[in-house]
Amino acid sequence: MTALALSTFELNSPAELAECLKQALKWTEIEALTATYSDWKVEAWKLLPESDRDRIKLLERWKDHPIAQKFPLGCIVQRLNDLEGQRGKVINYWSAYGFEYITFRVGEDIDWCRAQYLKRIAT
């Protein structure tokens, strides 16, 4: 379930808005929620843990970038040439020397790879 699905009914408090912001997977969902409930935006932001604030800032920073559209935060990815079937959950994006990279968590480990060498397995 995404936050946009919740727009069919009204939120009643900044705490409910904060909960919806925690569940939002895309920047467009964040924008829609904060535009609709702009009076509660600041208070809801204060209720979010720092990890959720960082995730939302990351969504905003990469909102228009193709790799964020192709590999949204939290989706499951796998290297194209992976023979072991190792899969990971996308946790970050970055770029260096003209290439885009994705950081993902595989079990307890953290790995990274050029976006062009990954495929999306699941949302």
Buried (B, 14 or more C-beta within 10 A) or exposed (E): EEBBEBBEEEBEEBEBBBBBBBBBBBBBBBBBBBEBBEEBBEBBBEBBEEEBEEBBEBBEEBBEEEBBEBBBBEBBBBBEEBEEEBBBBBBBBEEEEEEBBBBBEEEEEEBBBBBEEBEEEEE
